[in-house]
């Protein structure tokens, strides 16, 4: 944990926010997807003590059948800081994605994309690094006012639409969908809804969460025997 605290002391929140603002100008809000999506993936990160466990699940887009899964465990470099989640979660997320054999077409991320106070949340930051279309699917709202446009509820900041409030399952709270990178908001909403089955959370993210949780339990058991 000493290494973690040392990293924090050398970490500038101001510079990190400046980095996010700079990255936000590099986000491409256009569809750069194949005409036929074959593989959709979800990513999630679990934590245990000083470790972060990244998990990625790749599903067939049509059937949502799980085709491949990978995990990666990294030391946590610094603790959770509001609005700077990506700096904490990108190392384990990128590490497990690099292990994939299948070439994913789009990645759903448990976090914000452009619907972020500095315009570049975890989904956008990750998309810029891996150079793949990404979608932010968050369970809570960080920024933006709710505004109905053409019968649909959006998140609006400074007159610009930065995300959408999407009811994926009747009787549950909505999720907040935003562009990560290389995708249009309308396409991001469509893909998110397509990937929902029995939970309000899209299946790729749900599967990644289950994989991360299982790996976390495995690590916990291993530590007990040491």
C-alpha positions as CSV (number, residue, x, y, z in Angstrom):
1,X,0.0,0.0,0.0
2,X,3.0,2.3,0.5
3,X,3.7,2.3,-3.2
4,X,0.0,3.3,-3.8
5,X,0.2,6.2,-1.4
6,X,3.5,7.4,-2.9
7,X,1.9,7.3,-6.4
8,X,-1.0,9.4,-5.1
9,X,1.4,12.0,-3.7
10,X,3.1,12.4,-7.1
11,X,-0.3,12.5,-8.9
12,X,-1.7,15.9,-9.8
13,X,-5.5,16.0,-9.9
14,X,-5.3,19.3,-11.8
15,X,-3.1,17.8,-14.4
16,X,-5.3,14.7,-14.7
17,X,-8.3,16.9,-15.3
18,X,-6.4,18.9,-17.9
19,X,-5.5,15.6,-19.6
20,X,-9.2,14.6,-19.7
21,X,-10.1,17.9,-21.3
22,X,-7.4,17.5,-23.9
23,X,-8.5,13.9,-24.6
24,X,-12.1,15.0,-24.9
25,X,-11.2,16.9,-28.1
26,X,-9.9,13.7,-29.6
27,X,-13.1,11.7,-29.1
28,X,-14.7,10.8,-32.5
29,X,-18.5,10.9,-32.3
30,X,-19.1,9.1,-35.6
31,X,-19.8,5.5,-36.3
32,X,-16.6,3.6,-37.1
33,X,-18.3,0.2,-36.8
34,X,-18.4,-2.6,-39.3
35,X,-21.6,-2.9,-41.3
36,X,-22.3,-6.2,-39.5
37,X,-21.4,-6.3,-35.8
38,X,-20.2,-9.8,-34.9
39,X,-18.5,-9.4,-31.5
40,X,-19.6,-7.2,-28.6
41,X,-17.7,-7.0,-25.4
42,X,-18.1,-5.8,-21.9
43,X,-15.5,-4.8,-19.3
44,X,-15.6,-4.4,-15.5
45,X,-13.1,-4.1,-12.7
46,X,-13.3,-5.6,-9.2
47,X,-11.1,-4.8,-6.2
48,X,-9.5,-6.7,-3.3
49,X,-7.1,-5.0,-0.9
50,X,-4.3,-3.6,-3.0
51,X,-5.3,-5.4,-6.3
52,X,-7.5,-4.5,-9.2
53,X,-9.0,-7.3,-11.3
54,X,-10.0,-6.5,-14.8
55,X,-12.4,-8.7,-16.7
56,X,-13.6,-8.7,-20.3
57,X,-16.3,-10.8,-21.8
58,X,-16.8,-11.2,-25.6
59,X,-20.3,-12.2,-26.8
60,X,-21.8,-13.0,-30.1
61,X,-23.8,-9.9,-31.0
62,X,-26.8,-11.7,-32.4
63,X,-27.2,-14.4,-29.8
64,X,-25.4,-12.8,-26.8
65,X,-23.6,-16.1,-26.3
66,X,-20.4,-15.8,-24.3
67,X,-17.5,-16.7,-26.6
68,X,-14.4,-15.6,-24.8
69,X,-13.3,-14.2,-21.4
70,X,-10.1,-12.9,-20.0
71,X,-8.9,-11.4,-16.7
72,X,-5.9,-9.5,-15.5
73,X,-4.8,-8.5,-12.0
74,X,-2.8,-5.4,-11.3
75,X,-1.6,-3.5,-8.3
76,X,-3.8,-0.5,-7.6
77,X,-1.7,2.6,-8.3
78,X,-3.9,5.1,-6.4
79,X,-7.3,5.1,-4.6
80,X,-10.6,6.2,-6.0
81,X,-10.8,9.9,-6.8
82,X,-14.2,11.2,-8.0
83,X,-14.2,12.1,-11.8
84,X,-10.8,10.2,-12.2
85,X,-12.0,6.6,-12.3
86,X,-10.3,5.9,-15.6
87,X,-6.8,6.5,-14.2
88,X,-7.6,3.8,-11.7
89,X,-9.3,1.3,-13.9
90,X,-7.5,1.5,-17.3
91,X,-4.5,-0.5,-16.3
92,X,-6.4,-3.7,-15.5
93,X,-9.0,-3.1,-18.3
94,X,-6.3,-2.7,-21.0
95,X,-4.3,-5.7,-19.6
96,X,-7.2,-8.1,-20.0
97,X,-8.3,-6.7,-23.3
98,X,-4.8,-7.3,-24.7
99,X,-5.2,-11.0,-24.0
100,X,-8.2,-11.4,-26.3
101,X,-8.0,-13.7,-29.3
102,X,-11.2,-12.4,-30.9
103,X,-11.2,-8.9,-32.4
104,X,-14.1,-7.1,-30.8
105,X,-16.3,-4.7,-32.8
106,X,-17.6,-2.6,-29.9
107,X,-17.0,-2.5,-26.2
108,X,-19.6,-1.6,-23.5
109,X,-18.0,0.0,-20.4
110,X,-19.4,0.2,-16.9
111,X,-18.8,3.9,-16.6
112,X,-19.2,7.3,-18.2
113,X,-18.2,8.3,-21.7
114,X,-18.7,12.0,-22.7
115,X,-21.3,12.5,-20.0
116,X,-18.5,13.5,-17.7
117,X,-17.6,16.8,-16.0
118,X,-14.4,17.0,-18.1
119,X,-15.8,15.4,-21.2
120,X,-13.8,12.2,-21.0
121,X,-14.9,9.4,-18.6
122,X,-13.6,5.8,-18.4
123,X,-15.4,4.7,-21.5
124,X,-13.9,7.5,-23.7
125,X,-10.5,7.3,-22.2
126,X,-10.4,3.5,-22.7
127,X,-11.7,3.8,-26.3
128,X,-9.0,6.3,-27.2
129,X,-6.3,3.9,-25.8
130,X,-7.5,0.7,-27.5
131,X,-8.7,2.6,-30.6
132,X,-12.1,0.7,-30.6
133,X,-15.7,1.9,-30.6
134,X,-16.8,2.2,-26.9
135,X,-20.1,3.0,-25.2
136,X,-20.4,4.3,-21.6
137,X,-23.2,2.7,-19.7
138,X,-23.4,4.1,-16.2
139,X,-25.8,3.5,-13.3
140,X,-25.7,7.1,-12.1
141,X,-25.5,10.6,-13.5
142,X,-22.4,12.6,-13.0
143,X,-23.3,15.7,-15.0
144,X,-26.0,17.2,-17.2
145,X,-29.6,18.3,-16.9
146,X,-32.4,16.1,-18.0
147,X,-34.2,17.3,-21.0
148,X,-36.9,15.7,-23.2
149,X,-36.3,15.9,-26.9
150,X,-38.6,14.2,-29.4
151,X,-40.0,12.0,-26.8
152,X,-36.7,10.8,-25.5
153,X,-34.8,12.0,-22.4
154,X,-31.3,13.3,-22.8
155,X,-28.5,14.7,-20.7
156,X,-27.7,18.2,-21.7
157,X,-24.8,20.4,-20.7
158,X,-24.2,23.9,-21.9
159,X,-26.8,23.4,-24.7
160,X,-25.1,20.2,-25.9
161,X,-26.5,16.7,-25.7
162,X,-23.8,14.6,-23.9
163,X,-25.8,11.4,-23.1
164,X,-29.2,9.8,-22.9
165,X,-31.4,8.4,-20.1
166,X,-32.3,4.9,-21.2
167,X,-34.9,2.7,-19.6
168,X,-33.6,-0.8,-20.5
169,X,-36.0,-2.8,-18.3
170,X,-39.5,-2.0,-17.1
171,X,-39.8,-1.3,-13.3
172,X,-36.1,-0.5,-12.9
173,X,-34.1,2.6,-12.8
174,X,-32.7,3.8,-16.1
175,X,-29.0,3.7,-17.2
176,X,-27.1,6.6,-18.5
177,X,-25.7,6.0,-22.0
178,X,-23.0,8.2,-23.6
179,X,-20.6,8.1,-26.4
180,X,-17.2,6.6,-25.5
181,X,-15.4,6.8,-28.8
182,X,-15.9,6.1,-32.5
183,X,-19.7,5.9,-32.3
184,X,-22.8,8.0,-32.5
185,X,-25.0,8.4,-29.5
186,X,-28.0,7.0,-31.4
187,X,-26.0,3.9,-32.3
188,X,-24.8,3.6,-28.7
189,X,-28.4,3.6,-27.4
190,X,-29.4,1.0,-30.0
191,X,-26.6,-1.3,-29.1
192,X,-27.1,-0.9,-25.4
193,X,-30.8,-1.9,-25.7
194,X,-30.0,-4.8,-28.0
195,X,-27.7,-6.2,-25.4
196,X,-30.2,-6.2,-22.6
197,X,-31.8,-9.5,-21.5
198,X,-32.9,-10.3,-17.9
199,X,-31.2,-7.4,-16.2
200,X,-31.3,-3.7,-16.8
201,X,-27.5,-3.9,-17.3
202,X,-26.4,-5.0,-20.8
203,X,-25.3,-8.6,-21.0
204,X,-21.7,-8.0,-21.9
205,X,-21.1,-5.8,-18.8
206,X,-23.1,-8.2,-16.7
207,X,-21.0,-11.1,-17.8
208,X,-17.8,-9.2,-17.3
209,X,-18.9,-8.3,-13.8
210,X,-19.6,-12.0,-13.0
211,X,-16.2,-13.0,-14.3
212,X,-14.4,-10.3,-12.3
213,X,-16.3,-11.3,-9.1
214,X,-15.4,-15.0,-9.6
215,X,-11.8,-14.1,-10.1
216,X,-11.9,-11.9,-7.0
217,X,-13.2,-14.8,-5.0
218,X,-10.5,-17.0,-6.4
219,X,-7.8,-14.5,-5.3
220,X,-9.3,-14.3,-1.9
221,X,-9.2,-18.0,-1.4
222,X,-5.6,-18.1,-2.6
223,X,-4.6,-15.4,-0.1
224,X,-6.2,-17.4,2.7
225,X,-3.9,-20.3,2.0
226,X,-0.7,-18.2,2.1
